[in-house]
């Protein structure tokens, strides 16, 4: 671990970290694996029957869904990044190493929704260790009860 950030070199190591996180927060977890260039979402240009990357490795992608509130899913990509969806808010391009800290912020409480009066708008704000913060726009029509309960 580097400070509070874990180094997760592979999709499988990230899945293992998320399973431990689910246990830490007493949440159900469901994991779906897609392995091979013909199965992963970003490898749609792979030829018919081609499962490996040009270097011979098998790309591995996983979808991790957490039970409970807030509803959270994580799509881990072979390119060392993830798409995290919190309720209705998609947070793309999160580095794989930041995923556990991001989820701790969401599950543990520091994450919040910032409201702006003019022009009206909302942003999901997810603080991470080391004074780093992720912010994503939240369309007002997509404010769920959980997101509304976090408005500041």
C-alpha positions, 0 to 999 in steps of 0.5 A: 500500500502507498499511503492509503492507496493500494497498488492493484496491478491486475483486474483480479487483484482489484476484484479481490480488494473489492470482495474484502471491501464488501466484507468490511462494509457488510455488503453483498457483492456479485462479480461477473468476469469477461476474459479474452479480447472477444469478450471485453467491452473495449476490444470490439475490434478483435477479430472473430475467434481472437481471444488474446491481445497482440502480446499474447495475454488475455485481457480481463474485465470484471463487473462488480455490483454491490448490494444495499444503498447506495447502489454501486457498480464498478466495471474494471477494464484491462487498461488499468481504469474503471467506471464506477456508478453510484446510484445514477451517476457514472464516474468514468476513468477512475484509476484502478488503484483509486477504486477502493479509496473511492468506494470507502468514501462513498460507503463510509460517508465523506462523499456528498452532493454539492448543490449550486443555486445559480445556475442550478446544478448538482455534483457528486463529490468524492474526497480521497486521501491525499487531498484528491477529489473526484467530481461528477455532474448529477442531472437534477432529474436523476437525484435519487433519495440517497443522493438527495440525502447527501446534498450540502 
